[in-house]
């Protein structure tokens, strides 16, 4: 047993860019693709994830310092630094829930497939760290290993249902037919978008406002091109950070590069995934006649859309402003700022790329995220100290996962600690989820525009 756990730990430590190709190769063999095709698919997906890693590193290395300079320049009294998902995921893997979450989540997935309660066949093992983090925080809050497992199960069930719920969105907006995005902030925060979208649609005048990179390019020519928009936003962020003109221009070019490169590297993942997806469909259809299956993948695939990246860049200064305005907040958005696109990606799609509506729902999403992450400072700090990743006297939190309503509600409810804030967030989240689920069942979550 220890040998198996050590092997799993070794593969997990290799990261998503190695773990996922290994899983894809194994799946390709199981689905009888043959060694050559399975290897090509696996390596192509690996190339795509390496590319995404390079682009995300470009964002982190350059936008991160700019965001910190912005906060310092405007003298924000925010003393707890957001570690971001790169700093938070090691907490999950190093915890008691780290490795046990993988088999638990896989078993949950299999049971849901057999009972036809989900169509998602999850291959994105790396992002099970979200479930593991929920379980670890629940264990810290309750002092119970069993309650931690319950936290993993709850998050897994919700995640796979998110993959089902957003099928029309991933199919029709992102063009990821046969793919599900069950994990991460994109999924669990995306439930706020549909009720907000319908509310805006019911307000005369407001429902007519629609702009995105395509409409901007039609109206203002080259200045509406995604590359130019990325450059302009990068330059403005640089100026807000107090950079000199030269450094602001460099940031502008770097952000323009992100707008160009991200869709390119995402295409590699889709090229590698398509043969596996088709093989999986044929294989599973033979054994589960009448069933429809979706391959669960990383939310990084959503970053190939220019509207998602553009909205994410706009939310860098907006998120810092929100953090400064949320009453009692101590969390300084930092580690997750460069990848804030993940938080709003599904909302952008539900709004059909309408950046105006995305700014409204995104502001609500980020306000809730910041508020929750502030409430979770104590629990995440305790977890960090338990796994020896946080020094004594240091306090930490993160927007990604520590700012998750699922983790926050599970930790408090399973602990029997239900203050007013938990009740409010619980009501808001349950209503948003219920509204979105009903829209999904009625097939009106995403209705493609007629040509």
Order of alpha helices (4+ residues) and beta strands (2+ residues): alpha-alpha-alpha-beta-alpha-alpha-beta-alpha-alpha-alpha-beta-alpha-alpha-alpha-alpha-alpha-beta-alpha-beta-alpha-alpha-alpha-beta-alpha-alpha
